Amino acid sequence: MTPCVAGRAIGGFLPLEAERVSGYGGVLTLWGVMDNNSWAFVNARSALAHLLRSAGSKRLFLPAFICPEIAQAAADDVPVAFYPLTAALSPDIDALSAELRTGDCVVAVDYFGRPPNAGFCALVAERPDILWVEDRAQALFPAKTPWADWVLYSPRKLLGVPDGGLLVHMSGCIEPASHSKGSDERRTCPRVMRRDDIEERDNARWFAAYQKVEAQMTVSREPMSALARKLLGCVDPQAIIRRRKENFDVLATLLHDVALIEGAATSFAPFGFPVRVPGRDVIWRALVERRIFAARNWPLLPSDPARFPAEHALSHEILLLPCDQRYDADDMRTVADAFRGVRA
C-alpha cells in the first residue's frame, strides 16, 4: 500500500487499482462470476434494467433508503414502489409482504457490507414467485452465501476499477446480453489521474473529471470495460478484505459511541465505517476542510418523505467514514481524531 503522505486526502473515490494482485481469479472468482451466469454492464442500474426487461417484471420494489440512481433501472412501464426498513436496516417484513404480488421484483441492500437478517431471508425462501435481487453494491464479501438467485455488484464503488455493473445468476445459466459500443477511455481517465497525482496536489482537476463521468452515467446497454474486467480478474480480494476489517476495527474501538454497526467486522468486509450523528452536513464540511472525505448516504432519496420519515431522517444523519484498503491503522487514528475534533 502507498503510504499516506502528510496532508494527503483520505477517502473519496479510489484510484485505478494496480496493487494486491492475485493469481487465482481475483474478485470475479470470489463473486462466482462466469461467462454463462452473469451480465456485465457499464453500471449496476443498467444490469438491473436488463433483468427487469428480460423477466417482464410488473413492479420494482426498492428500500425507502437507497441511492436515487438505482430507481432509474425501471422503464416507463415498470412502476417503482418502496418499502420501509427496521432500525437495524433490514427490510420491514410485514410491510413488504403485505404489498407483494406475483411477478414483482424486490431489491434488498446489504448495507455497509452486511446482509439482511434471517427473518427476511426466510421470506425470500417462502416466495419463489418473486424476483429477488441482492444488492451488493456496498458488499465486497458479506461472508454469508447469497440469499437471492440474483446478485448485483457495483465494483467501482468497492475497488479501483473504472466502471461496471455485474448481475450474477447463482442458480444456473442465462442468455448473454446484447450490448452497445462502450467508451472505455472516458470512464478510466479520472482514476488514472488520481493515481498519477501521488501527493494529491491536483485534487480539483481529477475530482471534477470524476464528477463529470459519474453525472454522465445513465441506464444503457453499454458493457463493462475490458480494463475493469481485467482488473477484477487479478486483484487479490483477500488482502482487501483483511485490510478493510482491520481498519474498521480500529474505528470501532475509537468511535464506538457513535457507531451505527456495533462490534468488530468479523463476518463481513465493511464498505466503510457508518456513524449516525445530528448535524451530519456540518461535520462533513468540517472534515472536508481537513481533507477527510467521508460519504453521505444519501442526501436525496427517491422515496416519499411523508410516507418514510424514518428513512429520510436517517439520510440526513449517516456519515460513512473511509476505512478502505488504501489505508492503515495510523490513517484510521487520523480519521477518528479529525472526527472527534470537528464534533467537539
Buried (B, 14 or more C-beta within 10 A) or exposed (E): EEEBEEEBBBBBBBBBBEEBEBEEBBBBBBBBBEEEBBBBBBBBBBBBBBBBBEEEBBBBBBBBBBBEBBBBBBEEEBEBBBBBBBEEBBBBBEEBBEEBEEEBBBBBBBBBBBBBBEEBBEBBEEBEEBBBBBBBBBBBBBBBEBBBBBBBBBBBBBBBBBBBBBBBBBEEEBEEBEBEEBBBEBBBBBBBBBBEBEEBEEBEEBBEBBEEBBEEBEBBBBBBBEBBBEBBBBBBBEBBBBBBBBBBBBBBEBBEEBBBBEEEBEBBBBBBBBBBBEEBEEBBEBBBEBBBBBBBBBEEBBBEEEEBEBBBEBBBBBBBBBBBBBBBEEBBBBBBEBBEEBBE
